[in-house]
Amino acid sequence: MVETVLFLIAAALIAIGLCGAIVPALPGIPLLFCGIWLAAYADAYRHLGWGSLVVIALVGAIGMALDLVSGALGAKRVGASSRAVWGALLGTLVGLFFGLPGLLLGPFLGAVVGELSASSSVERAARVGVNAWIGFLLGTVAKLVASVSMVGLAVAAWWWNRA
């Protein structure tokens, strides 16, 4: 009975984690990993061992890192100043505290403010901001790919160790 409840909670965490790969306000990858770990725990690590969990955690960490720095990399792609790159990164971090609007606007506004502080060209600052926002979108795609990969690795390990 307890094992069934743990598996149901794990399934819910995995489902919410996959939604969090797209919805910026949800901590998708951490929830996803918690669900995978809980499933492994409920099964006494028979199908999903520590080695598999470490690999899945590394994939998740890479996905989270790419998601975090993608806005800054988008700004850097168009030759933004270092202030704009830092602004995009800080805008992403500050945006975390303002929900969905903050996460959508944070990289853009941070890059624009940073570029405006380095130069007076509004056109250039807007271009840098747009590229920071595109980088943010690409980071979301990277987070989604990492999330799906984590689930795929867990399913493959479970299948591989099914005997």
C-alpha positions in Angstrom: 0.0 0.0 0.0 2.7 2.5 0.9 4.7 1.6 -2.2 1.6 2.4 -4.3 1.2 5.7 -2.7 4.8 6.6 -3.2 4.6 5.6 -6.9 1.5 7.8 -7.3 3.3 10.8 -5.7 6.3 10.1 -7.9 4.1 10.1 -11.0 2.5 13.4 -9.9 5.9 14.9 -9.4 7.1 13.8 -12.8 4.0 15.1 -14.5 4.3 18.5 -12.7 8.0 18.5 -13.5 7.4 18.0 -17.2 4.9 20.9 -17.1 7.5 23.0 -15.4 9.8 22.5 -18.3 7.5 24.8 -20.2 5.9 26.9 -17.5 8.7 29.1 -16.1 7.1 29.6 -12.7 7.4 25.9 -11.8 10.8 24.3 -10.8 10.4 21.6 -13.4 13.7 19.8 -13.3 14.0 19.6 -9.5 10.4 18.3 -9.3 11.1 15.8 -12.1 14.2 14.5 -10.4 12.4 14.2 -7.0 9.7 12.2 -8.8 12.3 9.9 -10.4 14.2 9.5 -7.2 11.0 8.7 -5.3 10.1 6.0 -7.8 13.6 4.5 -7.4 13.2 4.7 -3.6 9.8 3.1 -3.6 11.2 0.2 -5.7 14.2 -0.1 -3.3 16.5 0.9 -6.2 16.1 -2.4 -7.9 15.3 -0.9 -11.3 16.8 2.5 -11.0 20.2 2.5 -9.1 22.5 5.2 -7.9 24.5 5.3 -11.1 21.4 5.9 -13.2 20.3 8.6 -10.7 23.6 10.4 -10.9 23.5 10.5 -14.7 19.9 11.7 -14.6 20.9 14.4 -12.1 23.8 15.5 -14.3 21.4 15.9 -17.3 19.1 17.9 -15.1 21.9 20.1 -13.9 23.1 20.8 -17.4 19.5 21.7 -18.5 19.1 24.0 -15.5 22.4 25.7 -16.2 21.6 26.2 -19.9 18.2 27.6 -19.0 19.8 30.1 -16.5 22.5 31.4 -18.8 20.7 31.3 -22.2 19.4 34.9 -22.0 22.9 36.1 -21.4 24.3 34.0 -24.2 21.6 35.3 -26.5 22.7 38.9 -25.8 26.4 38.0 -26.2 25.6 36.5 -29.6 25.0 40.0 -31.1 28.1 41.5 -29.5 26.4 43.0 -26.5 28.5 44.8 -23.9 29.5 42.9 -20.8 27.0 45.1 -18.9 24.2 43.8 -21.2 25.2 40.2 -20.7 25.3 40.6 -16.9 22.0 42.6 -17.1 20.4 39.7 -19.0 21.6 37.2 -16.4 20.5 39.4 -13.5 17.2 40.1 -15.2 16.6 36.4 -15.4 17.5 35.9 -11.7 15.3 38.9 -10.5 12.5 37.8 -12.8 12.3 34.5 -10.9 10.7 36.5 -8.0 8.0 38.1 -10.2 6.4 35.0 -11.6 5.7 34.5 -15.3 5.8 38.2 -16.3 9.1 38.6 -14.6 10.6 35.5 -16.2 9.4 36.6 -19.6 10.5 40.2 -19.4 13.5 39.9 -17.0 16.2 38.8 -19.6 14.9 41.4 -22.1 14.8 44.3 -19.6 18.1 43.4 -18.0 19.9 43.3 -21.3 18.3 46.6 -22.5 19.2 48.4 -19.3 22.7 46.9 -19.3 23.3 47.9 -22.9 21.9 51.4 -22.4 24.3 51.9 -19.5 27.2 51.0 -21.8 26.0 53.0 -24.9 23.3 55.5 -25.8 21.9 53.6 -28.8 18.3 52.6 -28.1 18.2 50.6 -31.3 21.2 48.6 -30.3 19.8 48.1 -26.8 16.5 46.9 -28.2 18.3 44.4 -30.5 20.4 43.1 -27.6 17.2 42.7 -25.5 15.4 40.8 -28.3 18.3 38.5 -28.6 18.4 38.0 -24.9 14.7 37.0 -25.0 15.3 34.6 -27.9 18.1 33.1 -25.8 15.6 32.7 -23.0 13.3 30.8 -25.3 16.1 28.6 -26.5 17.0 28.0 -22.8 13.4 26.8 -22.3 13.8 24.4 -25.2 17.0 23.1 -23.7 15.2 22.6 -20.3 12.4 20.7 -22.1 15.0 18.5 -23.9 16.8 17.8 -20.6 13.5 17.0 -18.9 12.3 14.6 -21.6 15.9 13.1 -21.6 15.7 12.6 -17.8 12.4 10.7 -18.2 13.8 8.7 -21.1 16.9 7.7 -19.2 14.8 6.7 -16.2 12.5 4.6 -18.4 15.4 3.0 -20.2 17.2 2.2 -16.9 14.0 0.7 -15.5 13.5 -1.4 -18.6 17.1 -2.5 -18.7 17.0 -3.7 -15.1 13.5 -5.2 -15.2 14.5 -8.8 -14.5 
